[in-house]
Amino acid sequence: MNTIALGIILLAASILYAAYAEFKAENQRDFRLLAGLGGAGTLAGASLYLL
């Protein structure tokens, strides 16, 4: 179970990196979408890891 949780966290981290790239490109719509998705994925992975 911990391996799956760490995989989810790594996937969320890559999404957050893409959000950062969109932020630097001043593309606010995609930045907000990717940041929300990455944040939710990070929370989901962390909660799954703690179970």
N, C-alpha and C positions, 0 to 999 in steps of 0.2 A: 504494500500500500504506500509506503514511503517513497518508493521509486516512481510511482505514478504521480504523486504529489510534487516531487522535485521536477519531474518532466513538465507538469503544468506550470510551475513557477518559472522554469526556463523559457517556456513558450510565451508566458506573459511578459517576461523581461525583454524578449525580442520585440514584442508588440509595443512595449513602452519605448524602446529605442526608435522604432519607426515613428511613434508619436513625437519624440524629440526632433527627429529629422523634419517632420511636417511643421513643427513649431518654428524651427529655424528658417524654414521656407515661407513662413508667414501664411500658411494655409490653415486657418483657424477651424474650419468645419471638420476637416479630416483629423486635425490634432485632437479636437474634443472627442470625436468618435473613438479614435485609437487609445486615447488616454483613459476613457471610461472602460473600454474593453480590457485594456491591460491592467487597470486597477482592480476590476472585478475578478480577473483571472488570478491575480496575485493573492487576493483575499480568499478565493476558492482553494487555491493550492496550499496556502498557509493553514487554512482551517482543516483541510484534509490531512495535512502533515501532522497536525496536533491531535487528531483523533486516535 
